[in-house]
Amino acid sequence: MPRYDFQCLDCQAEFELDLKIAEKEGNSNKKICKKCQSSHIEQIITFKGAISTSSSSSSAAPSCPTGSCPFMKN
């Protein structure tokens, strides 16, 4: 099940929710703040990717699997 990041617009708490796509898009009773129980929340976009380096050399630059990474200057 996909995990989404949200922020409460009342208490400013940030939290994650595991929601089905239909729950994320619709009105789900799961979409409430874990801290204050408010339903006044919005999804925030975060990047939680990982870039691995070669184990053969600790000075090797990180690389993307596709060879062209938009987050790295080549």
C-alpha positions, 0 to 999 in steps of 0.5 A: 500500500502506498505511503503518503506524507501529510501536514495538518493545517491546524497544528502543523504536524507532519505525518505519514499515512498508508492509503490506497489510491482511492482513499487518497483521492477521495474522502477517507476517514483515515485522512486525519491528523495523528496529533490533533485528530483534525481532518484539515490536512494536505498532502506534502511532496517529499523525496525519499529516494536513495542513491547508492555508491559503488562498494569497490571504492569509497571515493566513487561518485553516486550514480543513477541506475538509468545513467542519467540522474536529474539530481546529479550534475554530470 
